[in-house]
Amino acid sequence: MSLTYPLAELTLDNGLRVVVSSDRAVPIVAVNLWYDVGSRHEPPGLTGFAHLFEHLMFQGSRNVESGQHFGLLETAGASLNASTFFDRTNYFESLPSGGLDLALWLEADRMGYLLDAVNQENLDNQRDVVKEEKRQSYDNRPYGDSYERLVRMAFPEGHPYAHMTIGSMEDLDAASVEDVHAFFRKYYGPNNAVLTIVGDVSEEDAFDAAKRYFGHLPAIPQPPAAPNGTIGPLEGVARDDVVDDVPSDLITMMFRLPVDGTPELDAAALALDVLAAGQSGRLNRRLVRDEQIAQSVSGGALPLIGGVSFGTLTGIASEGVDLQQVEDALVEEIEKLAAGGITEDELLTVQAQAERDWLEQLATCAGRADEISHHALLFGDPNRINTRIDQIRAVTLEQVQQVAARWIRADGRAQITYRRPASTEGGEQA
């Protein structure tokens, strides 16, 4: 079932790729800008820079005072934010369609002239904001550092996915204004970005507006390619056992998975869904409902394009249950999956769930704009939003078993456990 969302594309003379999807159903327009820079692009010593710019981009530019980016758009009725990930950074806003010019002007001003506002005071201020974010979201939150610990075990030192987007506070402390300016000039230009406009605007008017606000910005030199992160499945078991004052004992296992954009990654994602997605997942049925040794289980694939992806499975032990029981059950179910594959009914169920999730994502202008930017930037093909369901439906039982047997293995995982101090009295983990 291919979808038929309308798409029109134009590349400006400066290299900015513009994609428009006109939708007159509601008087809303979504503006979404993806830059081809994320934590995997950061060289040693400069980790956390892409995320730092997620903050700096809201602190003023040549024609916008500090704090006014949010203020002007919210006054116009917009919701807006930004996010940084391993493979990209994105900035987005949704607002009444009459505010399109304002949104594009603000995005263009910071793309072209952000550095006018990035001085030592501004850098110091936002560096402190990032440090506070790390304290709140990573250091002082239960299980907050789990992914930091896991990616260090799952990937060798220096691998582009071996550090989280928050980066190293030591690297940020050592960063000079010159370092920060150089990073911006390297990655934040029109020819390293995709601009998507979805909603109550004609294709012609949207392209004219994009030319008006972005067309004069100069292209930047071709940015360096991100390091090649191609790597195979994990071999052996790497463990990190933490004793801490956490709400409940928890275990998370991480597996390396095939690269995004391949049938193999789709098969791996569906395999993990059979284990952990929803009430019908194997782990929920066994650990939560039948044996009641876990409060909850979760998991899934995290698609990445830098040569490899990863996936996780998490179990939170029920009160009074030894976490080792949860680990043993997870290992047993992983081994069953690799040995016996899944049933046709299971495959159809998780394919239907994935299809529903995809349709829900595309149902709003904002969600559609984000996925259009995603597929235009990372795959060069925004029309993948219309064919994605076909790709998911094409996965076969044989592909799921083959991928599970190679990539989702009990003897090829990184693992972290969190135990409360009292829970260690029953014996050491095997």
C-alpha positions in Angstrom: 0.0 0.0 0.0 2.0 2.9 -1.2 0.9 6.3 0.1 0.3 9.3 -2.1 1.4 12.4 -0.1 2.3 15.1 -2.7 6.0 16.1 -2.8 7.8 18.7 -4.8 11.5 19.3 -4.7 13.8 22.2 -5.6 17.5 22.7 -5.0 18.5 26.3 -4.8 21.7 27.6 -6.4 23.5 27.6 -3.1 22.7 23.8 -2.6 19.8 24.0 -0.2 17.4 21.2 -0.9 13.8 22.3 -0.4 10.9 19.9 -0.3 7.3 21.0 -0.2 4.2 19.0 0.6 1.0 21.1 0.2 -1.9 20.2 2.5 -4.8 22.5 2.6 -6.8 20.6 5.2 -6.0 22.9 8.1 -4.5 26.4 8.2 -1.2 25.2 9.6 2.3 25.1 8.2 5.3 23.1 9.5 8.8 24.2 8.8 11.5 21.6 9.4 15.2 22.0 8.8 17.7 19.1 9.0 21.4 19.7 9.0 23.8 16.8 8.1 25.7 17.0 11.3 25.3 14.9 14.5 27.5 13.4 17.1 29.0 10.9 14.6 30.6 13.8 12.7 32.4 15.1 15.8 36.2 14.3 15.8 38.0 13.4 19.1 38.2 16.5 21.3 35.1 18.1 19.9 32.4 15.8 21.2 29.1 17.5 22.1 29.5 20.3 19.6 26.4 19.5 17.5 24.3 19.4 20.7 25.9 22.7 21.9 24.7 24.3 18.7 21.2 23.0 19.3 21.3 25.5 22.2 23.3 28.3 20.6 20.9 28.5 17.6 18.2 29.9 19.9 20.5 32.6 21.5 20.3 35.2 18.8 21.8 35.9 15.4 22.6 39.0 13.4 19.1 40.4 13.3 17.5 38.5 16.2 18.2 39.4 19.9 19.0 36.6 22.3 15.8 34.8 23.4 13.7 36.4 20.6 13.6 33.3 18.4 11.3 31.6 20.8 9.5 34.8 21.7 8.6 35.9 18.2 7.4 32.5 17.1 5.4 31.8 20.2 3.7 35.2 19.9 2.7 34.0 16.3 1.1 30.9 17.8 4.0 28.5 17.0 5.2 25.4 18.8 8.9 24.9 18.2 12.0 23.0 19.3 15.1 21.3 18.1 16.9 18.0 18.7 20.4 16.5 18.2 21.0 12.8 17.3 23.9 10.6 16.2 23.3 11.3 12.5 21.7 14.8 12.3 20.4 17.9 14.0 17.0 19.3 13.3 15.1 22.5 14.0 11.3 22.7 13.6 8.2 24.8 14.2 4.5 24.5 13.4 2.4 27.6 13.3 -0.6 29.2 11.6 0.1 29.4 7.9 0.3 33.2 8.0 3.5 32.9 10.0 5.5 31.1 7.3 7.5 34.1 6.3 8.5 34.7 10.0 9.6 31.1 10.5 11.7 31.1 7.3 13.3 34.5 8.1 14.3 33.3 11.5 15.7 30.0 10.3 17.6 31.8 7.5 19.0 34.4 9.8 20.6 31.9 12.1 21.8 29.7 9.2 23.6 32.6 7.7 24.5 34.9 10.6 24.5 33.0 13.8 28.1 33.7 14.5 27.5 37.4 14.9 26.0 36.5 18.3 28.3 33.7 19.4 30.8 35.4 21.6 32.6 34.3 24.8 29.7 35.3 27.1 27.2 33.5 25.0 29.3 30.4 24.7 30.0 30.3 28.5 26.3 30.7 29.2 25.2 27.9 26.9 28.0 25.6 28.0 26.7 25.9 31.5 23.2 25.1 30.2 24.5 21.9 28.6 26.3 21.0 31.8 23.1 21.4 33.8 21.2 19.3 31.3 23.8 16.6 31.7 23.5 16.7 35.5 19.7 16.5 35.3 19.2 14.0 32.4 22.3 11.8 32.8 24.0 12.1 36.1 21.2 12.6 38.6 18.4 10.7 37.0 17.9 7.0 37.7 19.5 4.9 34.9 20.3 8.2 33.2 23.8 7.2 32.2 22.8 3.7 30.8 23.2 4.5 27.2 26.5 6.3 27.8 27.8 3.2 29.4 26.3 0.9 26.8 27.6 2.6 23.7 31.1 2.6 25.2 30.9 -1.2 25.5 29.0 -1.8 22.2 31.4 0.2 20.0 35.2 0.4 20.0 36.9 3.6 21.2 36.9 6.2 18.4 33.9 4.7 16.6 31.5 7.4 15.5 28.7 6.0 17.7 30.9 5.4 20.8 29.8 8.6 22.4 26.4 10.2 23.1 25.2 13.5 21.7 25.7 15.2 25.1 29.4 14.7 24.5 32.3 15.2 26.9 32.1 18.0 29.4 35.9 18.2 29.3 35.7 18.8 25.5 33.2 21.5 26.0 35.2 23.1 28.8 38.3 23.2 26.5 36.4 24.7 23.6 37.3 28.2 22.5 35.1 30.6 20.6 37.3 30.0 17.6 36.7 26.2 17.9 33.0 26.8 18.0 33.0 29.2 15.1 35.1 26.8 13.0 32.6 23.9 13.7 29.7 26.0 12.6 31.4 27.2 9.4 32.2 23.6 8.6 28.6 22.2 8.8 25.9 24.8 9.0 25.3 26.0 5.5 22.6 25.7 2.9 24.3 22.9 0.9 24.5 20.7 4.1 20.8 21.0 4.9 17.3 20.1 3.8 14.4 22.5 4.3 10.9 20.9 4.3 7.6 22.9 4.3 4.4 21.0 4.8 0.9 22.4 5.1 -1.4 25.2 4.0 0.8 26.7 1.3 1.1 26.2 -2.4 4.2 24.6 -3.9 5.0 27.8 -5.8 4.6 30.1 -2.9 6.6 27.9 -0.6 9.5 27.7 -3.2 9.3 31.5 -3.7 9.6 32.1 0.1 12.5 29.7 0.4 14.4 31.5 -2.4 13.5 34.9 -0.8 14.9 34.0 2.6 17.7 31.5 1.9 18.7 32.1 -1.7 21.3 34.8 -0.9 23.1 32.7 1.7 26.5 31.5 0.4 27.3 27.8 0.2 30.0 26.4 2.5 32.9 24.2 1.4 31.9 20.6 1.1 31.9 19.3 4.7 34.1 16.3 5.5 32.4 13.0 5.4 31.6 11.4 8.7 33.9 8.5 9.7 32.9 5.1 8.3 31.4 3.2 11.2 30.8 -0.1 9.4 31.2 -2.9 11.9 29.7 -6.4 12.3 27.7 -7.9 15.2 29.0 -7.9 18.7 31.1 -10.8 19.8 31.1 -11.9 23.4 29.3 -10.3 26.4 30.4 -7.0 27.9 29.0 -6.2 31.3 28.7 -3.2 33.5 27.1 -3.7 36.9 26.0 -0.6 38.8 24.9 -0.5 42.4 22.9 2.7 43.0 19.9 4.1 44.7 17.5 3.3 41.8 13.7 2.8 42.1 13.9 -0.8 40.9 16.5 -3.3 39.7 16.9 -3.0 35.9 18.8 -4.7 33.0 19.4 -3.4 29.5 21.0 -5.4 26.7 22.3 -3.7 23.6 23.0 -5.4 20.2 24.6 -4.0 17.2 22.3 -4.2 14.2 22.5 -3.8 10.4 22.7 -0.3 8.9 19.5 1.7 8.3 17.9 1.6 4.9 18.4 -2.1 4.4 15.9 -5.0 4.5 18.1 -6.5 7.2 17.6 -3.6 9.5 13.8 -3.8 8.9 13.9 -7.5 9.8 16.0 -6.9 12.9 13.5 -4.2 14.0 10.6 -6.5 13.6 12.4 -9.3 15.4 12.9 -7.0 18.4 9.3 -6.0 18.2 8.2 -9.6 18.4 10.1 -9.8 21.6 9.3 -6.5 23.2 6.6 -4.4 21.5 3.2 -4.1 23.2 1.2 -6.5 25.3 1.5 -9.3 22.8 5.3 -9.3 22.8 6.9 -12.6 23.9 8.8 -10.9 26.8 5.7 -9.2 28.1 3.7 -12.4 28.0 6.3 -14.4 29.8 8.1 -12.1 32.2 5.2 -9.7 33.1 2.0 -11.6 32.8 2.9 -15.3 33.3 5.9 -15.4 35.6 5.5 -11.9 37.0 9.2 -11.5 37.5 9.3 -8.2 35.7 7.3 -5.0 36.1 7.8 -4.1 32.5 9.8 -4.9 29.4 10.6 -2.7 26.5 13.0 -2.6 23.5 13.4 -2.0 19.8 15.8 -0.9 17.1 17.5 2.4 16.8 18.1 2.9 13.0 21.4 4.6 12.1 23.1 5.2 8.8 26.8 5.3 9.7 27.5 1.7 8.9 25.7 0.1 11.8 22.6 0.5 14.0 21.8 -0.8 17.4 18.9 -2.2 19.4 18.0 -2.7 23.0 16.0 -4.9 25.4 15.2 -3.7 28.9 13.6 -5.5 31.8 12.6 -3.9 35.2 12.5 -6.6 37.9 9.4 -7.0 40.1 9.8 -6.1 43.7 11.7 -8.9 45.6 12.8 -10.7 42.4 16.4 -11.4 41.8 17.5 -9.5 38.7 19.3 -12.6 37.6 16.0 -14.3 36.9 15.1 -11.5 34.5 18.4 -11.8 32.8 18.1 -15.6 32.4 14.6 -15.2 30.9 15.8 -12.6 28.5 18.7 -14.7 27.4 16.4 -17.7 26.9 13.9 -15.8 24.8 16.7 -14.3 22.7 18.2 -17.8 22.1 14.7 -19.1 21.1 14.3 -16.3 18.6 17.7 -17.0 17.0 17.1 -20.7 16.8 13.4 -20.9 15.9 12.5 -17.6 14.3 9.0 -16.2 14.6 5.6 -17.3 13.4 3.6 -15.9 10.5 1.0 -14.5 12.9 3.7 -12.8 14.9 5.2 -11.2 11.8 1.9 -10.0 10.6 1.1 -8.5 14.0 4.4 -6.5 14.3 4.1 -5.4 10.6 0.6 -4.1 11.3 1.9 -2.3 14.4 4.8 -0.7 12.4 2.3 0.4 9.7 0.0 2.0 12.3 2.9 3.8 13.9 4.1 5.1 10.5 0.6 6.3 9.5 0.3 8.1 12.9 3.6 9.8 12.4 2.6 11.1 9.0 -0.9 12.2 10.1 0.3 15.6 11.3 2.0 18.3 9.2 4.8 18.4 11.8 5.4 14.6 11.8 5.3 14.5 8.0 7.7 17.3 7.7 10.2 15.6 10.0 10.1 12.4 8.1 10.4 14.1 4.7 13.5 15.9 5.9 14.8 12.7 7.4 14.5 10.7 4.2 15.6 13.5 2.0 18.8 14.2 4.0 19.9 10.7 5.0 18.7 8.8 1.9 18.3 11.4 -0.8 14.7 10.3 -1.3 11.8 12.1 0.4 9.4 9.8 -1.4 10.4 7.0 1.0 7.6 8.4 3.2 5.2 7.0 0.6 6.9 3.6 0.1 8.0 2.9 3.7 5.0 0.6 4.4 5.8 -1.5 1.4 9.4 -2.0 2.7 8.1 -3.1 6.1 5.6 -5.5 4.5 8.2 -7.0 2.2 10.2 -8.5 5.2 9.9 -12.3 5.2 10.0 -14.9 8.0 13.3 -16.2 6.6 14.9 -12.7 6.7 13.8 -12.2 10.4 15.4 -15.5 11.5 18.6 -15.0 9.5 19.1 -11.5 11.0 18.2 -12.6 14.5 20.6 -15.5 14.3 23.4 -13.2 13.2 22.8 -10.0 15.1 20.4 -10.5 18.1 22.4 -13.1 20.0 22.8 -13.8 23.7 26.5 -14.3 23.2 26.9 -11.0 21.3 25.7 -8.2 23.6 26.6 -5.3 25.8 24.7 -5.3 29.1 24.2 -3.0 32.0 22.5 -3.8 35.3 21.4 -1.4 38.0 20.8 -2.9 41.4 19.8 -1.2 44.7 22.3 -1.9 47.5 20.0 -4.4 49.3 19.5 -6.4 46.1 23.2 -7.4 46.0 22.9 -9.5 49.1 21.4 -12.5 47.4 24.6 -13.3 45.5 26.8 -12.2 42.6 25.5 -12.0 39.1 26.5 -15.0 36.9 
